[in-house]
Amino acid sequence: MTTTALHGWHPGEITIQRKLGFDKAVTNSWSHIRDFMPDQHRLFYTSNLPFIPITTLDEEGRPWASIVAGTAGELGFVKSPDSRTLSIHTRLWEGDPFLNTAKAWIDQGHQKVLSERFLTAGIGIELSTRRRNKFAGPIRSVQRLTDSDYQINVEVIEAMGNCPKYINVRKLLPNPNTRPEVVYQHQHLAPQLRLPEEVIQFILDADTVFIGSIYKSKSLEFPSHAGMNARSGLPGFIRVSPSDGRTIVIPDYSGNRFVSSLGNIESSGLVGLTIMSFTTGDILYLTGTAKNVVGPPALKIMVRHSSVTSVNVTGFTFVRDAFPVRQQAGTSPERSPYSPKVKYLLEEAGSKIGGSQQHRALLEEAVQLSSDLAVFKFKVKSTPGADDLKIRPGQAIVLDFMDWIGPPQYQHMANSTPGSINDDRVRTWTVSSAHENEKATRFELTMREAKGGTVTGALFDLMRKASSKGLGQSVSFGVLVSAEIVGITGDFFMGPGNLNMLLVAGGIGITPFLAMLSALAERGSNDEKDVVLALATREPQIMMDLMKPALENMPTTVKIKITIFTNDSGADISYRNTPSQKVSISRGRIDFKYWKGLSKEKEVFICGPKGFGDSAIEGLQAVGFPLTQIHREGFY
């Protein structure tokens, strides 16, 4: 069985990647897209989701973003009998575009099975955790079960994980008592007509949009396929042109740089958009022609934003009270800390409206540990009346360095630093200092300089220029660097009470565990804890030095066993073991024998590069660790 679904990026994807300067950076990233669903994806679709946005095509080949959900908004409406099949039992309501597709399948029969009309794609988003995965493939069967219930079987030929960066967290509950009512339905909106004002306001209030797209192939090398994605931000991040009332502008935020949806749009010039209210259950479906606008032309559309997608709506449907899932009463969305401030269209009166943050981070000092590794120490400056800044052990902080570095200059190509072309100067690092149960007035970031990195490069250059002191010496700064604290993020953190943990770190992935170890030392000796840390690194002594302060202050009630895995045959560490602490070095990689010797009762936390994390999960599963006990933190 092959694991790669594609032969390469299709022409539309390559075109937009080149426009954005991403092409060299993601040349081979298509190989991450698999031709089957890993077990984690199958478990995710069948156990975690109350709804799935999926793409469907109408009889004219226009993409729409549809919504499938269980009959009562319940979990488990999807089954996965094998790694290439999703079987969806859904209730379809009038106005949802997939209802026409289901009827067309039944009317046309299996002779149309290979038609582009029956391509689909979906994205599963667990809004309570920001987890999300994508799939694509053809519909293989549709069966009508009742007047409104259908069984839809999809063959999955493309599967991948996806960036959780901008998702707004929500608590959702089933809401089975819906009464869908089609309020507006214009399959073909006349060229001179505007969208109704309530529909425009519905768009402007939205913080999430689902995007259906299609690639129509001209060669056998790159078969036709559908795409589905989601865009999220602060309410109002999607704009509607006041002049014509039907042009929708969506800003492109920095992500994994695959830009597959934009690639499909680049190729087909078509897109489907769906927006829904999680409080009322109202859903707006739109389809239209679309174009990607990059560089100076984009800056003439949206203030300070150099990449946007402009959509001319050609058809829409608005349905009230249709979505059988609702946001829990009395709760509010937890906004993604990555989301930039709302940017306005140049033609809008509010284009100069800005906003202010409650906290800023001022760089005070730094300690250089190696040529590309350092600890940067920041002071927090808060506005009067600001909420306390709280950081749990293992969480990350999101900083906006735009004011310090300034906006990027437009370039058509920047192969050495592709991210610089559309760089919003917003960065996230795990906080390596501990701040339990207290207002954070200072914090530390242990970071590695990224090759070609705009922000890390600027910070390291500043540190090198500030002093000629050797490694390990503190360098002090005046108020030279000030960054907005956008927010604190992450559900990858250490909880209270008795703890039985396995921490697995790859290189700089040790940073959340530095905070956890420090927090354990600060908690004192009230509770017993048993902690095992497996660390794979090329710099064992540096990593040991980072852990020493916490270990030396650790109460004896905390049992800690640390194994440092390294390929450096001459590596050694200077640390004396105690009855409650044991530190050892193992040559080579973390292997099956190590995983096998661990207690299966431990809660597992993994942080490191993708390949390292994948290997760790495979090894742990192979020796019997259930997925429900494994938590993973990725690099954004």
C-alpha positions as CSV (number, residue, x, y, z in Angstrom):
1,M,0.0,0.0,0.0
2,T,1.4,3.4,-1.0
3,T,1.1,6.2,1.5
4,T,1.3,9.2,-0.8
5,A,-1.8,10.3,-2.6
6,L,-0.4,12.7,-5.1
7,H,2.3,12.8,-7.9
8,G,3.0,16.5,-7.1
9,W,1.4,19.9,-6.9
10,H,-1.1,20.6,-9.7
11,P,-0.5,23.6,-12.0
12,G,-2.8,25.9,-10.1
13,E,-1.1,25.2,-6.8
14,I,2.3,25.8,-8.2
15,T,1.2,29.1,-9.7
16,I,-0.1,30.5,-6.4
17,Q,2.8,29.1,-4.5
18,R,5.2,31.0,-6.8
19,K,3.1,34.2,-6.5
20,L,3.4,34.0,-2.7
21,G,7.1,32.9,-2.8
22,F,6.3,29.5,-1.2
23,D,7.2,27.2,-4.0
24,K,10.8,26.3,-3.0
25,A,9.8,25.8,0.6
26,V,7.0,23.4,-0.1
27,T,8.3,21.7,-3.3
28,N,8.0,18.2,-1.8
29,S,5.3,18.8,0.8
30,W,2.7,17.2,-1.3
31,S,4.1,13.9,-0.2
32,H,2.6,14.4,3.3
33,I,-0.9,13.9,1.7
34,R,-1.7,10.2,2.2
35,D,-3.9,7.9,0.1
36,F,-5.6,6.5,3.2
37,M,-6.8,7.6,6.6
38,P,-4.5,6.8,9.6
39,D,-6.3,5.2,12.5
40,Q,-6.2,8.5,14.4
41,H,-8.1,10.2,11.6
42,R,-10.7,7.4,11.4
43,L,-11.3,7.6,15.2
44,F,-11.5,11.4,14.9
45,Y,-14.2,11.3,12.2
46,T,-16.3,8.6,13.8
47,S,-16.1,9.7,17.5
48,N,-15.4,13.4,17.8
49,L,-17.5,15.3,15.3
50,P,-21.1,16.5,15.3
51,F,-20.9,17.9,11.8
52,I,-18.6,17.9,8.7
53,P,-18.5,20.6,6.0
54,I,-18.1,18.9,2.6
55,T,-17.8,20.2,-0.9
56,T,-20.3,19.3,-3.6
57,L,-20.8,20.4,-7.2
58,D,-24.0,21.5,-8.9
59,E,-25.1,20.5,-12.3
60,E,-23.1,23.4,-13.8
61,G,-19.9,22.3,-12.0
62,R,-20.0,25.1,-9.5
63,P,-18.6,24.2,-6.0
64,W,-20.7,24.7,-2.9
65,A,-19.8,24.1,0.7
66,S,-22.4,21.8,2.3
67,I,-22.9,20.6,5.8
68,V,-23.6,17.0,6.8
69,A,-24.6,16.2,10.4
70,G,-26.4,13.4,12.3
71,T,-30.2,13.3,12.5
72,A,-30.1,15.0,15.9
73,G,-26.7,16.6,15.9
74,E,-25.1,13.7,17.7
75,L,-21.6,12.3,17.5
76,G,-21.0,9.0,15.7
77,F,-23.0,9.7,12.6
78,V,-19.9,8.7,10.6
79,K,-18.6,5.2,10.3
80,S,-15.3,4.0,8.8
81,P,-15.3,0.3,7.9
82,D,-11.8,0.6,6.5
83,S,-9.0,3.1,6.0
84,R,-10.4,4.3,2.7
85,T,-14.1,4.6,3.4
86,L,-16.3,7.0,5.3
87,S,-19.9,6.1,5.6
88,I,-22.1,9.1,6.5
89,H,-25.6,8.8,7.9
90,T,-26.9,12.4,7.6
91,R,-30.2,14.3,7.5
92,L,-30.3,16.8,4.7
93,W,-32.5,19.9,4.8
94,E,-34.0,21.9,2.0
95,G,-31.6,24.5,0.7
96,D,-28.5,22.5,1.5
97,P,-26.6,22.0,-1.8
98,F,-25.7,18.3,-1.0
99,L,-29.4,17.5,-1.2
100,N,-29.4,18.1,-4.9
101,T,-26.3,16.0,-5.3
102,A,-27.9,13.1,-3.4
103,K,-31.0,13.3,-5.5
104,A,-28.9,13.5,-8.7
105,W,-27.0,10.3,-7.7
106,I,-30.2,8.4,-7.1
107,D,-31.7,9.7,-10.4
108,Q,-28.6,9.1,-12.5
109,G,-27.4,5.8,-11.0
110,H,-24.0,4.3,-10.9
111,Q,-23.2,5.0,-14.6
112,K,-22.1,8.5,-13.5
113,V,-19.9,7.2,-10.7
114,L,-16.7,8.6,-12.3
115,S,-18.3,12.0,-13.1
116,E,-16.7,15.2,-11.7
117,R,-20.2,15.9,-10.4
118,F,-19.8,13.4,-7.6
119,L,-16.4,14.4,-6.3
120,T,-16.3,15.6,-2.7
121,A,-14.0,16.7,0.0
122,G,-14.5,17.4,3.7
123,I,-12.9,18.9,6.8
124,G,-13.5,17.6,10.3
125,I,-13.0,20.2,13.0
126,E,-13.4,19.5,16.7
127,L,-14.2,23.0,17.8
128,S,-13.5,22.3,21.5
129,T,-9.9,21.4,20.8
130,R,-9.0,22.9,17.5
131,R,-8.1,19.5,16.1
132,R,-8.8,19.2,12.4
133,N,-8.2,16.7,9.5
134,K,-9.1,16.7,5.8
135,F,-10.2,14.2,3.3
136,A,-11.1,14.1,-0.4
137,G,-12.4,11.5,-2.9
138,P,-15.4,10.4,-4.9
139,I,-18.8,9.5,-3.7
140,R,-19.3,5.7,-4.2
141,S,-22.9,5.3,-3.2
142,V,-26.0,7.2,-2.0
143,Q,-29.0,5.6,-0.4
144,R,-32.2,7.4,0.7
145,L,-33.3,6.0,4.1
146,T,-36.2,8.3,4.8
147,D,-37.6,11.5,3.2
148,S,-34.7,13.4,4.6
149,D,-32.1,10.9,5.8
150,Y,-29.4,9.6,3.5
151,Q,-26.5,7.1,3.7
152,I,-23.5,8.5,1.7
153,N,-20.3,6.4,1.2
154,V,-17.2,8.3,0.2
155,E,-13.9,6.7,-1.0
156,V,-11.1,8.6,0.7
157,I,-8.1,8.9,-1.7
158,E,-6.5,12.0,0.0
159,A,-6.1,12.5,3.7
160,M,-4.0,14.9,5.8
161,G,-3.9,16.7,9.0
162,N,-4.4,20.5,9.0
163,C,-3.3,23.6,10.7
164,P,-5.4,24.5,13.8
165,K,-4.0,28.0,13.9
166,Y,-7.0,30.3,13.6
167,I,-9.9,28.1,14.9
168,N,-12.1,29.7,17.5
169,V,-12.9,27.3,20.3
170,R,-16.6,26.6,21.0
171,K,-18.6,24.2,23.2
172,L,-21.2,22.6,21.0
173,L,-24.3,20.6,22.0
174,P,-26.9,18.7,19.9
175,N,-30.0,20.7,18.9
176,P,-32.4,18.2,17.3
177,N,-35.5,20.4,17.3
178,T,-34.7,22.4,14.1
179,R,-37.2,23.7,11.6
180,P,-35.3,24.6,8.5
181,E,-36.8,27.5,6.5
182,V,-35.4,28.7,3.1
183,V,-35.6,32.5,3.3
184,Y,-33.7,33.4,0.2
185,Q,-32.7,31.2,-2.8
186,H,-31.1,32.6,-5.9
187,Q,-29.2,29.9,-7.8
188,H,-28.3,32.6,-10.3
189,L,-28.0,36.1,-9.0
190,A,-28.5,38.7,-11.7
191,P,-25.3,40.7,-12.4
192,Q,-26.8,44.0,-11.2
193,L,-28.3,42.7,-7.9
194,R,-26.9,43.1,-4.5
195,L,-27.1,40.6,-1.6
196,P,-29.9,41.5,0.9
197,E,-28.7,43.7,3.7
198,E,-29.4,41.0,6.4
199,V,-27.2,38.6,4.4
200,I,-24.4,41.1,4.2
201,Q,-24.6,41.7,7.9
202,F,-24.6,37.9,8.5
203,I,-21.3,37.7,6.6
204,L,-19.8,40.7,8.4
205,D,-20.7,39.1,11.8
206,A,-19.0,35.8,10.9
207,D,-15.8,34.5,12.4
208,T,-15.6,31.3,10.3
209,V,-16.2,30.4,6.7
210,F,-16.0,27.0,5.0
211,I,-14.5,27.0,1.5
212,G,-15.4,24.5,-1.1
213,S,-13.2,24.3,-4.2
214,I,-12.6,22.2,-7.3
215,Y,-9.6,21.4,-9.5
216,K,-10.7,20.3,-13.0
217,S,-8.0,18.3,-14.6
218,K,-6.6,18.7,-18.1
219,S,-4.1,15.7,-17.7
220,L,-4.1,12.2,-16.2
221,E,-1.1,13.2,-14.1
222,F,-3.2,15.4,-11.9
223,P,-6.7,14.0,-11.6
224,S,-9.7,16.2,-10.9
225,H,-10.5,16.6,-7.3
226,A,-12.6,18.7,-4.8
227,G,-11.2,20.6,-1.9
228,M,-12.6,21.8,1.4
229,N,-11.0,24.2,3.9
230,A,-12.0,26.6,6.7
231,R,-10.9,30.2,7.3
232,S,-11.4,31.7,10.7
233,G,-10.6,35.0,12.4
234,L,-12.1,37.7,14.5
235,P,-15.7,38.6,13.7
236,G,-15.7,40.9,10.7
237,F,-12.5,39.5,9.1
238,I,-14.6,38.7,6.0
239,R,-15.5,41.9,4.2
240,V,-18.2,42.7,1.6
241,S,-17.7,45.5,-0.9
242,P,-20.1,48.4,0.0
243,S,-20.1,49.6,-3.6
244,D,-21.6,46.5,-5.2
245,G,-22.9,44.5,-2.2
246,R,-21.9,41.2,-3.6
247,T,-18.1,41.0,-3.8
248,I,-16.7,39.2,-0.8
249,V,-13.1,39.6,0.2
250,I,-11.3,37.0,2.4
251,P,-7.8,37.8,3.7
252,D,-5.2,35.0,3.4
253,Y,-3.5,34.4,6.7
254,S,-0.1,32.6,7.1
255,G,-0.5,28.9,7.5
256,N,1.2,25.7,6.4
257,R,1.9,27.2,2.9
258,F,0.3,24.4,1.0
259,V,-2.4,26.8,-0.3
260,S,-4.3,24.0,-1.9
261,S,-7.6,25.9,-1.8
262,L,-6.0,28.9,-3.4
263,G,-4.4,26.6,-5.9
264,N,-7.8,25.2,-6.9
265,I,-9.2,28.7,-7.2
266,E,-6.2,29.7,-9.2
267,S,-7.0,26.9,-11.6
268,S,-10.8,27.0,-11.8
269,G,-11.7,30.5,-10.9
270,L,-14.6,29.1,-8.8
271,V,-15.4,28.8,-5.1
272,G,-18.2,27.9,-2.7
273,L,-18.5,29.6,0.7
274,T,-20.7,28.6,3.6
275,I,-21.2,30.6,6.8
276,M,-23.3,29.6,9.7
277,S,-24.4,30.9,13.1
278,F,-23.6,28.6,15.9
279,T,-26.2,30.3,18.1
280,T,-29.2,30.4,15.8
281,G,-28.5,27.6,13.4
282,D,-28.9,29.8,10.4
283,I,-26.8,28.9,7.3
284,L,-25.7,30.9,4.3
285,Y,-24.5,29.1,1.2
286,L,-22.8,31.0,-1.6
287,T,-21.1,30.2,-4.8
288,G,-19.2,32.4,-7.2
289,T,-16.3,33.2,-9.4
290,A,-13.1,34.0,-7.5
291,K,-9.5,35.2,-8.0
292,N,-6.5,35.4,-5.8
293,V,-4.9,38.9,-5.6
294,V,-1.3,39.2,-4.3
295,G,1.1,42.0,-3.8
296,P,0.4,45.7,-4.6
297,P,-3.0,44.9,-6.2
298,A,-4.1,43.3,-2.9
299,L,-2.9,46.4,-1.0
300,K,-5.3,48.4,-3.1
301,I,-8.2,46.2,-1.9
302,M,-7.5,45.6,1.8
303,V,-5.5,47.8,4.1
304,R,-2.1,46.4,5.0
305,H,-2.8,43.0,3.6
306,S,-0.9,41.7,0.7
307,S,-2.9,38.5,-0.2
308,V,-6.6,38.2,-0.5
309,T,-9.3,36.2,-2.3
310,S,-12.0,38.2,-4.0
311,V,-15.3,36.4,-4.7
312,N,-18.1,37.6,-7.0
313,V,-21.2,35.9,-5.8
314,T,-23.2,34.2,-8.6
315,G,-25.7,32.3,-6.4
316,F,-26.8,32.0,-2.8
317,T,-29.2,30.3,-0.4
318,F,-30.1,31.4,3.1
319,V,-31.7,28.9,5.5
320,R,-32.9,29.7,9.0
321,D,-32.8,27.2,11.9
322,A,-31.2,24.4,10.0
323,F,-28.0,23.4,11.8
324,P,-28.8,20.7,14.4
325,V,-25.9,21.7,16.6
326,R,-25.6,24.8,18.7
327,Q,-23.1,26.7,20.9
328,Q,-23.8,25.9,24.6
329,A,-26.0,28.6,26.1
330,G,-24.1,31.0,28.3
331,T,-20.7,30.3,26.7
332,S,-18.6,32.5,24.4
333,P,-16.1,31.5,21.7
334,E,-12.5,31.4,22.8
335,R,-10.8,33.4,20.1
336,S,-7.7,32.1,18.5
337,P,-4.7,34.2,19.6
338,Y,-3.3,34.0,16.1
339,S,-6.1,36.0,14.5
340,P,-4.9,39.4,13.3
341,K,-6.9,42.5,13.9
342,V,-9.7,43.0,11.4
343,K,-8.5,44.7,8.2
344,Y,-10.9,46.8,6.2
345,L,-11.4,47.4,2.5
346,L,-9.9,50.6,1.2
347,E,-13.4,51.7,0.1
348,E,-14.8,51.2,3.6
349,A,-15.1,54.2,6.0
350,G,-13.7,52.0,8.7
351,S,-10.5,51.2,6.9
352,K,-8.4,53.3,9.4
353,I,-10.0,51.7,12.4
354,G,-7.5,50.0,14.7
355,G,-7.4,48.3,18.0
356,S,-5.2,48.0,21.1
357,Q,-4.0,45.1,23.1
358,Q,-4.0,44.8,26.9
359,H,-0.4,43.7,27.3
360,R,3.0,44.3,25.7
361,A,6.2,42.3,26.0
362,L,9.5,44.3,26.5
363,L,12.7,42.5,25.9
364,E,15.0,42.9,29.0
365,E,17.8,40.4,28.6
366,A,19.0,37.3,26.8
367,V,21.4,34.4,27.4
368,Q,23.0,32.8,24.4
369,L,23.4,29.0,24.9
370,S,24.9,28.1,21.5
371,S,25.3,29.6,18.0
372,D,21.5,29.2,17.4
373,L,20.0,28.6,20.8
374,A,19.2,31.3,23.4
375,V,16.9,32.2,26.3
376,F,15.1,35.6,25.9
377,K,13.6,37.2,28.9
378,F,10.7,39.6,28.6
379,K,8.9,42.0,31.0
380,V,5.1,42.4,30.7
381,K,3.7,45.9,30.5
382,S,-0.1,46.1,30.9
383,T,-2.6,48.8,30.3
384,P,-4.5,50.1,33.4
385,G,-7.4,47.8,34.2
386,A,-6.1,45.0,32.0
387,D,-7.0,41.4,32.8
388,D,-4.2,39.4,34.5
389,L,-2.0,37.5,32.1
390,K,-2.2,33.8,33.1
391,I,0.1,31.1,31.6
392,R,-0.3,27.4,32.5
393,P,2.8,25.2,32.4
394,G,3.3,24.1,28.8
395,Q,1.2,26.8,27.1
396,A,2.5,29.2,24.5
397,I,2.5,32.9,24.0
398,V,1.6,34.7,20.8
399,L,3.5,37.9,20.0
400,D,3.0,40.5,17.3
401,F,6.3,42.1,16.3
402,M,4.9,44.3,13.5
403,D,5.6,47.6,15.2
404,W,9.2,46.6,15.8
405,I,10.1,45.0,12.5
406,G,7.5,46.7,10.2
407,P,5.4,45.2,7.4
408,P,7.1,43.2,4.7
409,Q,8.0,44.8,1.4
410,Y,6.3,43.1,-1.6
411,Q,8.5,40.8,-3.7
412,H,7.4,38.5,-6.4
413,M,10.0,35.9,-5.3
414,A,11.9,35.3,-2.1
415,N,13.2,31.8,-2.3
416,S,15.5,32.0,0.7
417,T,12.7,33.4,3.0
418,P,9.4,32.6,1.4
419,G,7.4,33.4,4.4
420,S,8.5,37.0,4.3
421,I,6.3,37.9,1.5
422,N,3.0,37.5,3.4
423,D,4.5,37.7,6.9
424,D,2.2,39.2,9.5
425,R,5.1,39.2,12.1
426,V,3.0,37.2,14.5
427,R,5.0,34.4,16.2
428,T,4.2,31.7,18.8
429,W,6.7,30.2,21.3
430,T,6.1,27.9,24.2
431,V,6.8,29.7,27.4
432,S,9.7,27.9,29.2
433,S,9.3,29.6,32.6
434,A,6.6,28.6,35.1
435,H,3.8,31.0,36.1
436,E,1.3,28.9,38.0
437,N,-1.6,30.5,39.9
438,E,-0.1,34.0,39.5
439,K,-0.1,37.0,37.3
440,A,2.7,36.8,34.8
441,T,4.8,39.9,35.0
442,R,7.8,38.4,33.2
443,F,8.3,35.3,31.1
444,E,11.1,33.4,29.3
445,L,11.3,32.0,25.8
446,T,13.9,29.3,25.0
447,M,14.2,29.5,21.2
448,R,16.3,28.3,18.3
449,E,17.1,30.7,15.5
450,A,15.2,29.7,12.4
451,K,17.2,29.6,9.2
452,G,16.1,32.7,7.3
453,G,13.6,33.6,10.1
454,T,12.6,37.2,10.1
455,V,11.8,37.5,13.8
456,T,14.3,35.0,15.3
457,G,16.9,36.4,13.0
458,A,16.3,39.9,14.2
459,L,16.3,38.9,17.9
460,F,19.5,36.9,17.6
461,D,21.2,39.7,15.6
462,L,20.3,42.2,18.3
463,M,21.7,39.9,21.0
464,R,25.0,39.4,19.2
465,K,25.4,43.2,18.6
466,A,24.5,44.0,22.2
467,S,27.5,42.3,23.7
468,S,30.7,40.4,22.9
469,K,30.4,38.2,26.0
470,G,30.8,34.5,25.6
471,L,28.2,31.8,25.7
472,G,26.1,31.5,28.9
473,Q,26.5,35.2,29.8
474,S,23.5,37.5,30.2
475,V,23.1,40.4,27.8
476,S,20.9,43.3,28.9
477,F,18.8,45.5,26.7
478,G,17.2,48.9,26.9
479,V,13.6,49.3,25.7
480,L,14.5,48.3,22.1
481,V,12.1,45.5,21.4
482,S,8.4,45.8,22.2
483,A,5.8,43.3,21.0
484,E,2.0,43.1,21.4
485,I,1.0,40.1,23.4
486,V,-1.8,38.7,21.3
487,G,-2.8,36.0,23.7
488,I,-1.9,32.7,25.4
489,T,-2.7,29.5,23.6
490,G,-2.6,25.8,23.9
491,D,-4.4,22.9,25.6
492,F,-1.1,21.1,26.0
493,F,-0.4,21.8,29.7
494,M,0.2,20.1,33.0
495,G,-2.8,19.8,35.3
496,P,-2.8,19.8,39.1
497,G,-2.8,17.0,41.7
498,N,-1.1,13.6,41.6
499,L,0.6,13.2,38.3
500,N,1.9,10.1,36.4
501,M,3.4,11.5,33.2
502,L,5.6,10.5,30.3
503,L,7.1,13.5,28.6
504,V,8.6,12.9,25.2
505,A,10.7,15.7,23.7
506,G,12.6,16.1,20.4
507,G,15.3,18.9,20.6
508,I,13.8,22.3,21.2
509,G,10.5,20.5,21.9
510,I,11.7,20.4,25.5
511,T,10.4,23.9,26.1
512,P,7.0,23.1,27.5
513,F,8.6,20.5,29.8
514,L,11.0,23.1,31.1
515,A,7.9,25.0,32.3
516,M,6.3,21.8,33.7
517,L,9.4,20.9,35.6
518,S,9.8,24.4,37.1
519,A,6.1,24.3,38.1
520,L,6.6,20.9,39.8
521,A,9.5,22.4,41.8
522,E,7.3,25.4,42.8
523,R,4.4,23.3,43.9
524,G,6.3,21.8,46.8
525,S,5.8,18.4,48.4
526,N,2.1,18.1,48.9
527,D,1.4,15.5,46.2
528,E,3.4,12.6,44.9
529,K,4.3,12.6,41.3
530,D,6.0,10.2,38.9
531,V,7.6,11.7,35.9
532,V,9.5,10.0,33.1
533,L,11.2,12.2,30.4
534,A,12.6,10.9,27.2
535,L,14.6,13.6,25.4
536,A,16.2,13.2,21.9
537,T,18.8,15.8,21.3
538,R,22.1,16.7,19.7
539,E,22.9,19.0,22.7
540,P,22.7,16.9,25.8
541,Q,24.7,19.1,28.1
542,I,22.9,22.3,27.1
543,M,19.5,20.6,27.7
544,M,20.7,19.3,31.0
545,D,21.8,22.7,32.1
546,L,18.3,24.1,31.2
547,M,16.7,21.5,33.4
548,K,19.1,21.7,36.4
549,P,17.5,24.7,38.2
550,A,14.2,22.9,38.4
551,L,15.7,19.5,39.3
552,E,17.8,21.0,42.1
553,N,14.8,22.6,43.7
554,M,12.5,19.6,43.2
555,P,10.9,18.1,46.3
556,T,11.8,14.4,47.0
557,T,8.1,13.5,46.6
558,V,8.5,13.9,42.9
559,K,10.2,10.9,41.3
560,I,11.9,11.8,38.0
561,K,13.7,9.5,35.5
562,I,15.3,11.3,32.6
563,T,16.8,9.4,29.6
564,I,18.7,11.6,27.1
565,F,19.0,9.9,23.7
566,T,21.8,11.3,21.5
567,N,23.9,10.2,18.5
568,D,26.9,12.1,19.9
569,S,29.2,9.2,20.9
570,G,31.3,11.5,23.1
571,A,28.4,13.1,24.9
572,D,28.4,13.2,28.7
573,I,26.5,15.1,31.3
574,S,27.5,16.4,34.7
575,Y,24.6,15.6,37.1
576,R,24.6,13.6,40.3
577,N,21.7,11.2,40.7
578,T,19.6,11.1,43.9
579,P,17.1,8.5,45.2
580,S,14.3,10.4,43.6
581,Q,16.1,11.6,40.5
582,K,17.9,9.5,37.9
583,V,19.5,10.9,34.7
584,S,21.1,8.7,32.1
585,I,22.4,8.9,28.5
586,S,21.4,6.4,25.8
587,R,23.2,6.3,22.5
588,G,21.0,6.4,19.3
589,R,17.3,7.0,18.9
590,I,14.4,6.1,21.1
591,D,13.6,2.6,20.2
592,F,10.9,-0.1,20.7
593,K,12.7,-1.5,23.7
594,Y,12.4,1.7,25.6
595,W,8.7,2.2,24.9
596,K,8.1,-1.5,25.9
597,G,9.6,-0.9,29.4
598,L,7.2,2.0,30.3
599,S,4.1,1.8,32.4
600,K,1.0,1.9,30.2
601,E,-0.8,3.9,32.9
602,K,1.1,7.1,32.2
603,E,-0.4,10.2,30.6
604,V,1.8,10.9,27.6
605,F,2.9,14.4,26.3
606,I,4.8,14.6,23.1
607,C,6.5,17.7,21.7
608,G,8.9,17.8,18.7
609,P,9.1,17.9,14.9
610,K,6.4,16.1,12.9
611,G,8.5,13.0,12.0
612,F,9.7,12.6,15.6
613,G,6.2,12.9,16.9
614,D,4.8,10.4,14.4
615,S,7.5,7.9,15.3
616,A,6.8,8.3,19.0
617,I,3.1,7.7,18.6
618,E,3.7,4.7,16.4
619,G,6.0,3.2,19.0
620,L,3.7,3.9,21.9
621,Q,0.7,2.4,20.2
622,A,2.7,-0.6,19.2
623,V,3.4,-1.4,22.9
624,G,-0.2,-0.8,24.0
625,F,-0.6,2.9,24.9
626,P,-4.2,4.0,23.9
627,L,-4.5,7.1,21.8
628,T,-6.8,8.6,24.4
629,Q,-3.7,8.9,26.8
630,I,-1.5,10.6,24.2
631,H,-1.3,14.4,23.9
632,R,0.8,16.0,21.2
633,E,2.0,19.5,20.7
634,G,3.1,20.5,17.2
635,F,5.2,23.3,15.9
636,Y,3.3,26.1,14.3
